[in-house]
Amino acid sequence: MGDMKNYESRTAKSRRLYSRSSNVFPGGINHNIRFFQPYPFFVDSAKGKHLNDIDGNRFTDYWMGHWALILGHSPKPVADILATQVRNGTLFGTVNPVSVELAETIQKLMPRAEMMRFSTTGSEATMYAVRLARAKTGRRVIAKAIGGWHGFNTTLMQTVNYPFESEEGPGLIQDEGQYVESIPFNDLEASLKVLETIKDDLACIIIEPVLGGAGCITPEDGYLQGLQEFAKKNDSLFILDEIVTGFRMSLRGAASIYRLEPDLFTLGKIAGGGLPIGIVCGDKEIMSLADPISRKDKEARCAIGGGTFSANPLTMSAGLATLNFLKKNPGVYSKIDRLGSMARKGLEKTFAEGNIQCKVTGAGSLFLTHFGHEQVKDATDVATSDRNMLTKYHLALMADHDIFFLPTKMGAFSYVHEESDVKKLLAATQEIVSSGILRKKK
Ligand SMILES: Cc1ncc(COP(=O)(O)O)c(C=O)c1O
C-alpha cells in the first residue's frame, strides 16, 4: 500500500523515457509542476475521464489538463469540430470568422467583456492586463495576493513560492519586483494597510477569486469586495484573474458568484476548449488603449497583442464548441458542483473517522485536501500544512488505486465524472487511511 515499488514496477517504460527526457529538458519536464517522485508517468492518449500511459495503465484523472477540461478529455463536440478544422487549415495567420463568433459568445455570457484580445497563454493575458492598468492610470505599482499565481510572465512572477518573502530565483532581477506589492489573501484589514502605503502609485490589484495554484482557497465574505472598493475609490483598476474560474464556477464566471465588477479580467483554460488560450478583456475604454488603428502613434498606444498563434482557428473552434455545449447544457454545472460537494464532505468525514486532521477546501467542482491545520485560509496556511502527507496520499491514490491527482495540486470534476467516481475516491481514501501509511515516517 502506497509502496512506490508497485508504481515503479508498473511504469518501467515511463522510467526509461523519463531518463531520456531528462537529457533534453531541464528536470525532464516542460512545466515545472508536472514532475513528481520518483518520475512522472508518460501519457500517450486520454479519453473522457481517463489518462492512458505508455505502460498500459489507465488512471481516472482529477488534474484534467490543469483544470481546463471541463467536458473531459477529447469530448465529441470538440473532437468533431477539430477534425473538420484541421482539414480546413490549422493556422491562417490572418483574421478569421470563428474568432469573432467566440468573442461574441463570451461577450453575451459576460457582458463586462466589452472588448477582448486573445493570446496563446494565460501568462500573456495577465501580463497584458497589468500593462493596460499601468497605461490607463499612469501608475507603476501592481498589487497581487501572496501566493497568487498568474503565470510565468516576469511582471507577476513574485511571491509565488514559499517562503513568499524571498526572491523567486536567479534570472528575475530585484528591480523587477520593486513595483509589485503582495497582500495576504482573506485578511482585508492587513491587505488594506499595505494598499494604503502604495496608493499614490497603485495601478491595479490583480487577484484570483479562488486561489488555485496556491491551494484551492475560497474568498471569505467581503474580502474581494473590500479590495474592489479600495481600487475604485483610489482610481486603481480591479483585475480579476478568472483563468481557472471562468466558465468553471459558472458560465458567467466567479465575478457573478461573488458579485464583482472588475475593470478588466482574464480568461483561459476552458475558453480554449483544451487548446492553448489566454484572454484579456473588460472595459472598452481601457481595452481601446491597445487599439493600433485609432492610436497610430506608438507613444499613445499600450503595447499588447502579439502572438503567432493568437486566435488560431483550432483554438477558436474548440473554445466555441465548448462554450456552446455549456450554454446548451446548464446541467453540467449542477452535476460537477454536486460531485465537488460530495467529495469535499466525504473526504473530510473519511479522514476524521481515521483521526487524521484534515480540511478539504474548494468550491463548486474544485477541491483540495490539507493535513495538519484546523484552518486553511491563505497560501501560507497551505504551504505550512503537512505537504509530505498530502504527497503520500496522492501518490498512494495513483500507485494503488489508479486515481490521478497531480501530487499536492487541487482536483477538478469534469462532466464525464460520475457519482461512482466519488465513491471510488472515498473507498480508496478509506483504504489508505486504514493502512496507516499516512502516519509512517517517510
Ligand atoms: C489563475 C491563473 N492565471 C494564469 C495562469 C497562467 O496560464 P497559462 O499556464 O496558460 O500561461 C494560470 C495557469 O494555471 C492560472 O491558474
The ligand as an SDF file (V2000), in Angstrom:
LIG
                    3D

 16 16  0  0  0  0  0  0  0  0999 V2000
   -5.0890   31.8510  -12.2140 C   0  0  0  0  0  0  0  0  0  0  0  0
   -4.0990   31.6040  -13.3130 C   0  0  0  0  0  0  0  0  0  0  0  0
   -3.6560   32.6450  -14.0330 N   0  0  0  0  0  0  0  0  0  0  0  0
   -2.7860   32.4830  -15.0420 C   0  0  0  0  0  0  0  0  0  0  0  0
   -2.3080   31.2330  -15.3760 C   0  0  0  0  0  0  0  0  0  0  0  0
   -1.3330   31.0730  -16.4990 C   0  0  0  0  0  0  0  0  0  0  0  0
   -1.9230   30.4850  -17.5950 O   0  0  0  0  0  0  0  0  0  0  0  0
   -1.0190   29.6910  -18.6440 P   0  0  0  0  0  0  0  0  0  0  0  0
   -0.4880   28.4870  -17.9350 O   0  0  0  0  0  0  0  0  0  0  0  0
   -1.9560   29.3720  -19.7630 O   0  0  0  0  0  0  0  0  0  0  0  0
    0.0770   30.6170  -19.0630 O   0  0  0  0  0  0  0  0  0  0  0  0
   -2.7610   30.1230  -14.6640 C   0  0  0  0  0  0  0  0  0  0  0  0
   -2.2990   28.7660  -15.0020 C   0  0  0  0  0  0  0  0  0  0  0  0
   -2.5110   27.8060  -14.3170 O   0  0  0  0  0  0  0  0  0  0  0  0
   -3.6620   30.3140  -13.5970 C   0  0  0  0  0  0  0  0  0  0  0  0
   -4.0960   29.2760  -12.8590 O   0  0  0  0  0  0  0  0  0  0  0  0
  1  2  1  0
  2  3  1  0
  2 15  2  0
  3  4  2  0
  4  5  1  0
  5  6  1  0
  5 12  2  0
  6  7  1  0
  7  8  1  0
  8  9  2  0
  8 10  1  0
  8 11  1  0
 12 13  1  0
 12 15  1  0
 13 14  2  0
 15 16  1  0
M  END
$$$$
